[in-house]
């Protein structure tokens, strides 16, 4: 499998993701997410929520904090 990358100069992450979606011919978007703690989530919407509201493609998320059921080891 050949992987390529492109650097997008954008004001923030969600605008960068939206820009990439607009210039590419992708069928969906995959994002790795993780939990937050503290008061920050109460005051700031997540990047995931902003992306979901801005693009019209399917979005799949992978939880970075998930533990492997067999040996209780974080899945990376």
Contact map, one row per residue, 1 for C-alpha under 8 A:
1110000000000000000000000000000000000000000000000000000000000000000000000000
1111000000000000000000000000000000000000000000000000000000000000000000000000
1111100000000000000000000000000000000000000000000000000000000000000000000000
0111110000000000000000000000000000000000000000000000000000000000000000000000
0011111000000000000000000000000000000000000000000000000000000000000000000000
0001111100000000000000000000000000000000000000000000000000000000000000000000
0000111110000000000000000000000000000000000000000000000000000000000000000000
0000011111000001001100000000000000000000000000000000000000000000000000000000
0000001111100001000000000000000000000000000000000000000000000000000000000000
0000000111111011001000000000000000000000000000000000000000000000000000000000
0000000011111011000000000000000000000000000000000000000000000000000000000000
0000000001111111000000000000000000000000000000000000000000000000000000000000
0000000001111111100000000000000000000000000000100000000000000000000000000000
0000000000011111110000000000000000000000000000110110000000000000000000000000
0000000001111111111000000000000000000000000000000000000000000000000000000000
0000000111111111111100000000000000000000000000000000000000000000000000000000
0000000000001111111110000000000000000000000000000010000000000000000000000000
0000000000000111111111000000000000000000000000000010011000000000000000000000
0000000101000011111111100000000000000000000000000000000000000000000000000000
0000000100000001111111110000000000000000000000000000000000000000000000000000
0000000000000000111111111100000000000000000000000000001000000000000000000000
0000000000000000011111111000000000000000000000000000000000000000000000000000
0000000000000000001111111000000000000000000000000000000000000000000000000000
0000000000000000000111111100000000000000000000000000000000000000000000000000
0000000000000000000011111110000000000000000000000000000000000000000000000000
0000000000000000000010011111100000000000000000000000000000000000000000000000
0000000000000000000000001111100000000000000000000000000011000000000000000000
0000000000000000000000000111110000000000000000000000000011110000000000000000
0000000000000000000000000111111000000000000000000000000011110000000000000000
0000000000000000000000000001111100000000000000000000000000111100000000000000
0000000000000000000000000000111110000000000000010000000000111100000000000000
0000000000000000000000000000011111000000000000000000000000001111000000000000
0000000000000000000000000000001111100000000000010000000000001111000000000000
0000000000000000000000000000000111110000000000000000000000000011100000000000
0000000000000000000000000000000011111000000000000000000000000000100000000000
0000000000000000000000000000000001111101100000000000000000000000000000000000
0000000000000000000000000000000000111111100000000000000000000000000000000000
0000000000000000000000000000000000011111100000000000000000000000000000000000
0000000000000000000000000000000000001111111000000000000000000000000000000000
0000000000000000000000000000000000011111111100000000000000000000000000000000
0000000000000000000000000000000000011111111111000000000000000000000000000000
0000000000000000000000000000000000000011111110000000000000000000000000000000
0000000000000000000000000000000000000011111110000000000000000000000000000000
0000000000000000000000000000000000000001111111000000000000000000000000000000
0000000000000000000000000000000000000000111111101100000000000000000000000000
0000000000000000000000000000000000000000100111111100000000000000000000000000
0000000000001100000000000000000000000000000011111110000000000000000000000000
0000000000000100000000000000001010000000000001111111000000000000000000000000
0000000000000000000000000000000000000000000011111111100000000000000000000000
0000000000000100000000000000000000000000000011111111110000000000000000000000
0000000000000100110000000000000000000000000000111111111000000000000000000000
0000000000000000000000000000000000000000000000011111111100100000000000000000
0000000000000000000000000000000000000000000000001111111000000000000000000000
0000000000000000010000000000000000000000000000000111111100000000000000000000
0000000000000000010010000000000000000000000000000011111110000000000000000000
0000000000000000000000000000000000000000000000000001011111000000000000000000
0000000000000000000000000011100000000000000000000000001111100000000000000000
0000000000000000000000000011100000000000000000000000000111110000000000000000
0000000000000000000000000001111000000000000000000001000011111000000000000000
0000000000000000000000000001111000000000000000000000000001111100000000000000
0000000000000000000000000000011110000000000000000000000000111110000000000000
0000000000000000000000000000011110000000000000000000000000011111000000000000
0000000000000000000000000000000111000000000000000000000000001111110000000000
0000000000000000000000000000000111000000000000000000000000000111110000000111
0000000000000000000000000000000001100000000000000000000000000011111000000110
0000000000000000000000000000000000000000000000000000000000000011111100000110
0000000000000000000000000000000000000000000000000000000000000000111110011110
0000000000000000000000000000000000000000000000000000000000000000011111111110
0000000000000000000000000000000000000000000000000000000000000000001111111000
0000000000000000000000000000000000000000000000000000000000000000000111111000
0000000000000000000000000000000000000000000000000000000000000000000111111000
0000000000000000000000000000000000000000000000000000000000000000001111111100
0000000000000000000000000000000000000000000000000000000000000000001111111110
0000000000000000000000000000000000000000000000000000000000000001111100011111
0000000000000000000000000000000000000000000000000000000000000001111100001111
0000000000000000000000000000000000000000000000000000000000000001000000000111
